[in-house]
Amino acid sequence: RYMIDYKNKPPHVQQGARDRIYWFFSLDYPARRQYSENVATNIHYEQMAFHWPNWAKLFFNNKGVVAHATDVCHEYPPTDPTVWNW
């Protein structure tokens, strides 16, 4: 459902989300956890959430979406845009 919502956003928001997630995946584990904590506890922390509100949900989803994704994110090719094509 997040990717459907992503596809409904304007191209500049989609590009911003891609740039931001590449940045996120470039962080080490403690920095990713801190970023997730900041997003979950401070509504003004992440500007991407104002353009795409579901962005923030990825970081505090009660199903642990990001917790599971961070376990395998090192396997995602960082410059392969096909992961965004759904």
C-alpha positions in Angstrom: 0.0 0.0 0.0 2.9 2.4 0.6 4.2 1.9 -2.9 0.8 2.5 -4.4 0.6 5.8 -2.4 4.2 6.6 -3.5 3.2 6.2 -7.2 0.4 8.7 -6.7 2.8 11.4 -5.7 4.3 13.9 -8.1 7.7 13.0 -9.7 9.6 15.5 -7.5 8.3 13.8 -4.3 9.0 10.4 -5.7 12.6 11.4 -6.5 12.9 13.0 -3.0 11.8 9.8 -1.4 14.3 7.7 -3.4 17.1 10.1 -2.5 16.1 10.0 1.1 15.9 6.3 1.4 19.3 5.8 -0.4 20.7 8.2 2.3 18.9 6.2 5.0 20.3 2.9 3.8 23.8 4.4 3.7 23.7 4.9 7.4 25.1 2.4 9.9 22.7 0.5 12.1 22.8 2.8 15.1 22.2 5.9 12.9 19.3 4.2 11.2 17.8 3.4 14.6 18.3 7.0 15.8 16.7 8.4 12.6 13.7 6.1 13.1 13.4 7.2 16.7 13.6 10.8 15.7 10.9 10.4 12.9 8.6 8.5 15.3 8.8 11.1 18.1 9.2 14.4 16.4 6.6 15.3 13.7 8.8 18.2 12.5 12.0 16.2 12.2 11.6 14.9 8.6 10.4 17.2 5.8 9.7 14.2 3.5 6.8 13.3 5.7 5.1 16.6 4.8 5.3 15.8 1.1 4.4 12.1 1.6 2.8 11.4 5.0 3.1 7.6 4.6 6.9 8.1 4.6 6.9 8.5 8.3 4.8 5.4 8.8 7.6 3.3 7.4 9.7 4.1 10.4 7.2 3.4 13.2 4.9 0.9 11.7 3.7 -1.5 14.3 4.4 -4.5 12.0 8.1 -3.7 12.0 8.4 -3.1 8.3 11.6 -1.1 8.6 13.0 -3.4 11.3 12.7 -6.3 8.9 13.9 -4.2 5.9 17.1 -3.1 7.7 18.0 -6.8 8.1 18.2 -7.2 4.3 18.8 -3.7 3.0 22.5 -4.4 2.4 21.3 -6.8 -0.3 19.5 -4.0 -2.2 21.5 -2.5 -5.1 21.9 1.1 -4.1 21.7 2.5 -7.6 19.1 0.2 -9.1 15.9 2.1 -9.6 13.9 -1.0 -10.5 13.2 -1.6 -6.9 10.8 1.3 -7.1 8.8 -0.1 -10.0 5.7 -1.9 -8.8 
